[in-house]
Every structure is written in C-alpha cells, then in structure tokens.
Amino acid sequence: MTRYGQGADGCPPSAAPWESAMSEFDNPPPTAAPPPSRPPFAQNWPPPPPLDPPPNAYPSNAYPSNAYPPNAYPPAQSGMQPYGAQSPYGQAPIGKIRGTWACVGLSIITLGFYSLYWYFSVHNEIKAHSRVGLGGGVALLLALFVGIVMPFITSSEVGDLYERRGQAKPVSGATGLWSFPGILILVGPIVWFVKTNGALNDYWRSLGAID
C-alpha cells in the first residue's frame, strides 16, 4: 500500500509545476549590481572666461585720428549761387541767344510762323540743357493746337532754370498773363515776350553764350 507523499517506488513524488513557479517567484535570480556612482558632470567644467576684455584688446592707435580728415567730404552747398555761376547740370549744352526785337519783327513778317519755330527751338534747348521740360516736339504741337497755354509754360520753364541754380525767378507761369488776357491791351503779348526772351538770354549769357 502506498503512503501519502510517496511514489509507487517508495520515493517522494516530484514537485508539481505550480510549486516550481512559486519557488522561482519567491527566490528571483540575482540582478546585476548598479554601476558605481560618479561625481556630477558640472564639477568637471573649467571656470568661465572673464567678461571684460584684456586692456590691450583695442589699442588706442587702432583707428588713428587722421584716418578721416575733416576735408575728406566737403560740406554740401546751400544751393544759393551768385549770378554767373556754372550750370548745375555740368557740361550741359547751352542755348542760343536770340535778339528780342528781331524775333518780334520776324513773327510779324511771317504772320506768326516764326513764333512756332521759336517755341520749338527754345524748349528743345531747355530740355537738352536741364533734361526736364516739354521738349521741342511737344511744345510745337501745343503751340499749333492750344497755343494759348504756351506763354504760361514757357515762362515757367525759364523761371525754373534760375530756381534750380538757387536764384530768384525773373519770370514764372504768372508772366503768361501778359499774353492772355494781356492781348486785350494789344501790347500785352509783346511785354510777355520781352520779359521771357530777355530772361532766357540772360541765363544763357551767364553760362558763357555769346550774342
């Protein structure tokens, strides 16, 4: 007869599977030992560099006082130049001087056709000289179709030549009023032409033009 706790051969029976699992849970295998502790990494940093530069980092003679002399860049001109000064446009072409009374006579003889030539020539010279203005072609077209506006435009452009040189305008757009409604007093257009052509001739003379 077999006793409880013995096998058929009289030896104790082998352990049950669940007993083997419980044995492993109660006695876990040994784990690896943790690495030895090390001092904080910050303790091994070198000391920070000083914030202030050394005394000789920027020597006093690095930028000598005469590197930029006072006259290296001349001061800007105020814009006011005496009468007879050079053209503000450099070597720009200079217009032709035209006798005032000769132009008046030619306009009368040619029944006004010379005035068209005068407008073309004058505005062509002003545009070539100052690089601004109507120009000869546009002035001729305006003189043909809306000639009433040309005295105002021509006097304005002649006055602008003086203004760009820093001088007072001897004539302006308002001078054209001598032409219209100045024509009602007959001599109004002649007064306008004497003023405008005379101012233009004086400007060309100031730049060296010869009569």
Rosetta blueprint (number, residue, H / E / L):
1 M L
2 T L
3 R L
4 Y L
5 G L
6 Q L
7 G L
8 A L
9 D L
10 G L
11 C L
12 P L
13 P L
14 S L
15 A L
16 A L
17 P H
18 W H
19 E H
20 S H
21 A H
22 M H
23 S H
24 E H
25 F H
26 D H
27 N L
28 P L
29 P L
30 P L
31 T L
32 A L
33 A L
34 P L
35 P L
36 P L
37 S L
38 R L
39 P L
40 P L
41 F H
42 A H
43 Q H
44 N H
45 W L
46 P L
47 P L
48 P L
49 P L
50 P L
51 L L
52 D L
53 P L
54 P L
55 P L
56 N L
57 A L
58 Y L
59 P L
60 S L
61 N L
62 A L
63 Y L
64 P L
65 S L
66 N L
67 A L
68 Y L
69 P L
70 P L
71 N L
72 A L
73 Y L
74 P L
75 P L
76 A L
77 Q L
78 S L
79 G L
80 M L
81 Q L
82 P L
83 Y L
84 G L
85 A L
86 Q L
87 S L
88 P L
89 Y L
90 G L
91 Q L
92 A L
93 P L
94 I L
95 G L
96 K L
97 I L
98 R L
99 G L
100 T H
101 W H
102 A H
103 C H
104 V H
105 G H
106 L H
107 S H
108 I H
109 I H
110 T L
111 L L
112 G L
113 F H
114 Y H
115 S H
116 L H
117 Y H
118 W H
119 Y H
120 F H
121 S H
122 V H
123 H H
124 N H
125 E H
126 I H
127 K H
128 A H
129 H H
130 S H
131 R L
132 V L
133 G L
134 L L
135 G L
136 G H
137 G H
138 V H
139 A H
140 L H
141 L H
142 L H
143 A H
144 L H
145 F H
146 V L
147 G H
148 I H
149 V H
150 M H
151 P H
152 F H
153 I H
154 T H
155 S H
156 S H
157 E H
158 V H
159 G H
160 D H
161 L H
162 Y H
163 E H
164 R H
165 R L
166 G L
167 Q L
168 A L
169 K L
170 P L
171 V L
172 S L
173 G H
174 A H
175 T H
176 G H
177 L H
178 W H
179 S L
180 F L
181 P L
182 G H
183 I H
184 L H
185 I H
186 L L
187 V L
188 G H
189 P H
190 I H
191 V H
192 W H
193 F H
194 V H
195 K H
196 T H
197 N H
198 G H
199 A H
200 L H
201 N H
202 D H
203 Y H
204 W H
205 R H
206 S H
207 L L
208 G L
209 A L
210 I L
211 D L
